[in-house]
Amino acid sequence: MSGTAEVKDERLQVRLNAEAKTVLQRAASYRHKTVSQFVLTTALAEAEKVIRENEAVSLSAADWKVFYDALSAPPAPNAALRKAFAKYQKAAG
């Protein structure tokens, strides 16, 4: 890593009531962080969790085997699939 500091020029503003601000300040103090640091690290962790939940697929061992077997030995295309592919080829040029 270089010795230069990362430039942070993006801002995010949040409006909140006094009670919410007090809760965030308390939590940040327990983590020995500023409120900005606490909110950013907590929000990023939650954002990454939400992204993983929506973009990653987890399969049991049995489901993985079914999935793998289907990819390894797919069934022959039926008439409907051949027709759809021909239609796609015609539309795609």
Beta strands, then each sheet from edge to edge (+ up, - down):
end
